Amino acid sequence: MPTIKKRINLSVPASVDIVLKGLADREEIAVSTKALNLILSALETEEDIVLQDIAEKRDRPSTRYVPHASAWR
């Protein structure tokens, strides 16, 4: 059956396989689903790091702030 999702073959060490299977069993989900959830979580963390870097570059003592009420008009 064709799927619109991209398939990725991934080789992992035995120790990672054991932990991944244990986590999947605990949540009663497929190992591939657990792996996908962990990848998505890691991508969100990476995105947060990039956005934090951008925010830190923009955060300067001379920055003018917009009042909340004005920002949402």
N, CA and C of each residue as an Amber inpcrd file, in Angstrom:
protein
   219
   0.8420000  -1.1790000   0.0000000   0.0000000   0.0000000   0.0000000
   0.8870000   1.2430000   0.0000000   0.7250000   2.1200000  -0.9800000
   1.5370000   3.3220000  -1.0370000   1.2160000   4.2620000   0.1240000
   2.2100000   5.0400000   0.4880000   2.0320000   5.9990000   1.5660000
   2.6460000   7.3250000   1.1570000   2.1450000   8.4070000   1.7100000
   2.7120000   9.7190000   1.4050000   3.8740000  10.0380000   2.3460000
   4.0550000   9.2300000   3.3650000   5.1430000   9.4460000   4.3130000
   6.4450000   8.8980000   3.7550000   7.5250000   9.6080000   4.0180000
   8.8620000   9.1790000   3.6060000   9.3440000   8.1080000   4.5570000
   9.8720000   7.0260000   4.0220000  10.4250000   5.9590000   4.8540000
  11.9160000   6.1700000   5.0260000  12.3820000   5.9620000   6.2420000
  13.8060000   6.0910000   6.5480000  14.2490000   4.7990000   7.2120000
  15.2570000   4.1650000   6.6320000  15.8370000   2.9680000   7.2550000
  16.9550000   3.4390000   8.1720000  16.9340000   2.9620000   9.3900000
  17.8800000   3.4350000  10.3900000  18.4750000   2.2470000  11.1270000
  19.7810000   2.2060000  11.1870000  20.4720000   1.1700000  11.9500000
  20.8620000   1.7520000  13.2950000  20.5230000   1.0410000  14.3610000
  20.8280000   1.5210000  15.7060000  21.5890000   0.4460000  16.4730000
  22.4020000   0.8690000  17.4310000  23.0890000  -0.1190000  18.2690000
  22.0750000  -0.9140000  19.1010000  22.4880000  -2.0650000  19.5460000
  21.6080000  -2.9340000  20.3350000  21.0870000  -2.2190000  21.5790000
  21.9280000  -1.4160000  22.2070000  21.4980000  -0.7110000  23.4280000
  20.3590000   0.2560000  23.1400000  20.4220000   0.9420000  21.9940000
  19.3480000   1.8690000  21.6190000  18.0880000   1.0840000  21.2940000
  18.2380000  -0.0390000  20.6190000  17.0960000  -0.8890000  20.2650000
  16.3640000  -1.3630000  21.5180000  17.1140000  -1.7710000  22.5150000
  16.5110000  -2.2570000  23.7640000  15.7090000  -1.1480000  24.4430000
  16.3230000   0.0290000  24.5320000  15.6420000   1.1550000  25.1880000
  14.4130000   1.5760000  24.3940000  14.5440000   1.6510000  23.0770000
  13.4310000   2.0530000  22.2230000  12.2610000   1.0810000  22.3380000
  12.5600000  -0.2220000  22.3250000  11.5070000  -1.2300000  22.4880000
  10.8490000  -1.1230000  23.8600000  11.6510000  -0.8820000  24.8890000
  11.1000000  -0.7430000  26.2310000  10.1640000   0.4520000  26.3480000
  10.5640000   1.5820000  25.7660000   9.7120000   2.7730000  25.7960000
   8.4180000   2.5490000  25.0140000   8.5340000   1.9050000  23.8660000
   7.3550000   1.6340000  23.0460000   6.4120000   0.6740000  23.7550000
   6.9670000  -0.3610000  24.3860000   6.1280000  -1.3210000  25.1250000
   5.4100000  -0.6400000  26.2840000   6.1230000   0.2360000  26.9830000
   5.5310000   0.9360000  28.1240000   4.3200000   1.7590000  27.6950000
   4.4060000   2.3790000  26.5210000   3.3080000   3.2090000  26.0290000
   2.3380000   2.4380000  25.1360000   2.6440000   1.1630000  24.9280000
   1.8180000   0.2880000  24.0890000   1.6330000   0.8680000  22.6920000
   2.7520000   1.2800000  22.0890000   2.7560000   1.7840000  20.7240000
   3.8590000   1.0720000  19.9520000   3.8260000   1.2150000  18.6370000
   4.8380000   0.5880000  17.7870000   6.1950000   1.2610000  18.0030000
   7.2500000   0.5040000  17.8220000   8.6010000   1.0370000  17.9680000
   8.8110000   2.1930000  16.9850000   8.3160000   2.0500000  15.7640000
   8.4870000   3.1150000  14.7720000   7.7560000   4.3900000  15.1890000
   6.6010000   4.2350000  15.8120000   5.8580000   5.4010000  16.2960000
   6.6220000   6.0930000  17.4130000   7.2000000   5.3050000  18.3180000
   7.9850000   5.8900000  19.4110000   9.2120000   6.5940000  18.8570000
   9.8700000   5.9900000  17.8860000  11.0470000   6.6080000  17.2710000
  10.6690000   7.9350000  16.6190000   9.5490000   7.9560000  15.9130000
   9.0860000   9.1900000  15.2810000   8.7990000  10.2530000  16.3380000
   8.1310000   9.8730000  17.4270000   7.8300000  10.8310000  18.4930000
   9.1100000  11.4210000  19.0810000  10.1180000  10.5980000  19.2720000
  11.3870000  11.0730000  19.8160000  12.1010000  11.9980000  18.8280000
  12.0420000  11.6730000  17.5480000  12.6530000  12.5280000  16.5290000
  11.9500000  13.8820000  16.4970000  10.6220000  13.8810000  16.5270000
   9.8700000  15.1420000  16.5230000  10.1960000  15.9870000  17.7460000
  10.3300000  15.3350000  18.8800000  10.6880000  16.0450000  20.1080000
  12.0780000  16.6670000  19.9980000  13.0110000  15.9240000  19.4370000
  14.3740000  16.4370000  19.2560000  14.3830000  17.6130000  18.2830000
  13.5770000  17.5450000  17.2290000  13.5020000  18.6510000  16.2730000
  12.9240000  19.9020000  16.9160000  11.9250000  19.7350000  17.7800000
  11.3570000  20.8790000  18.5040000  12.4060000  21.5060000  19.4120000
  13.2060000  20.6770000  20.0650000  14.2700000  21.1800000  20.9330000
  15.2940000  21.9630000  20.1190000  15.6850000  21.4350000  18.9750000
  16.6320000  22.1320000  18.1050000  16.0590000  23.4680000  17.6380000
  14.7710000  23.4790000  17.2990000  14.1190000  24.7230000  16.8840000
  14.1350000  25.7390000  18.0240000  13.8480000  25.2830000  19.2340000
  13.8710000  26.1710000  20.3940000  15.2440000  26.7910000  20.5980000
  16.2970000  26.0210000  20.3790000  17.6630000  26.5240000  20.5370000
  17.9350000  27.6330000  19.5220000  17.5270000  27.4110000  18.2700000
  17.7320000  28.4230000  17.2260000  16.9400000  29.6820000  17.5440000
  15.6770000  29.5220000  17.9410000  14.8490000  30.6870000  18.2630000
  15.3870000  31.4380000  19.4730000  15.9380000  30.7050000  20.4450000
  16.5430000  31.3490000  21.6140000  17.7440000  32.1880000  21.1970000
  18.5540000  31.6700000  20.2830000  19.7030000  32.4280000  19.7800000
  19.2510000  33.7180000  19.0970000  18.2000000  33.6210000  18.2890000
  17.6700000  34.8030000  17.6110000  17.1580000  35.8090000  18.6400000
  16.4310000  35.3320000  19.6290000  15.8860000  36.2230000  20.6620000
  16.9970000  36.9020000  21.4470000  18.0490000  36.1730000  21.7660000
  19.1590000  36.7620000  22.5200000  19.8620000  37.8440000  21.7130000
  19.9730000  37.6660000  20.4030000  20.6010000  38.6830000  19.5550000
  19.7450000  39.9400000  19.4800000  18.4290000  39.7810000  19.5400000
  17.5210000  40.9200000  19.4570000  17.3380000  41.6190000  20.7950000
  17.6030000  40.9420000  21.8720000  17.3800000  41.4940000  23.2120000
  18.5580000  42.3780000  23.6140000  18.3610000  43.6680000  23.4720000
  19.4010000  44.6340000  23.8090000  18.8190000  45.6560000  24.7800000
  19.6730000  46.2740000  25.5730000  19.1760000  47.2830000  26.5210000
  18.4530000  48.4420000  25.8380000  18.8240000  48.7490000  24.6120000
  18.2090000  49.8840000  23.9140000  16.9400000  49.5040000  23.1440000
  16.5000000  48.2850000  23.2760000  15.3240000  47.8170000  22.5420000
  14.0730000  48.5440000  23.0140000  13.2720000  49.0070000  22.0520000
  11.9900000  49.6340000  22.3800000  10.9280000  48.5390000  22.4450000
  10.1300000  48.5850000  23.4740000   9.0800000  47.5950000  23.6500000
   7.7300000  48.1770000  23.2560000   6.8790000  47.3410000  22.6910000
   5.5350000  47.7350000  22.3070000   4.5960000  47.2690000  23.4110000
   3.7410000  48.1500000  23.9170000   2.7920000  47.7240000  24.9550000
   1.8850000  46.6080000  24.4320000   1.5130000  45.7280000  25.3080000
   0.6940000  44.5690000  24.9320000  -0.5850000  44.9890000  24.2040000
  -1.2670000  45.9830000  24.7420000  -2.5310000  46.4270000  24.1360000
  -2.3160000  46.9320000  22.7150000  -1.2080000  47.6150000  22.4770000
  -0.9230000  48.1280000  21.1310000  -0.5640000  47.0160000  20.1610000
   0.0940000  46.0090000  20.6440000   0.5420000  44.9160000  19.7770000
  -0.6130000  44.1000000  19.2160000  -1.7290000  44.0210000  19.9060000
  -2.8250000  43.1390000  19.5080000  -4.0330000  43.9050000  18.9660000
  -3.8330000  45.0790000  18.4510000  -4.9540000  45.8350000  17.8550000
  -5.1920000  45.4050000  16.4500000
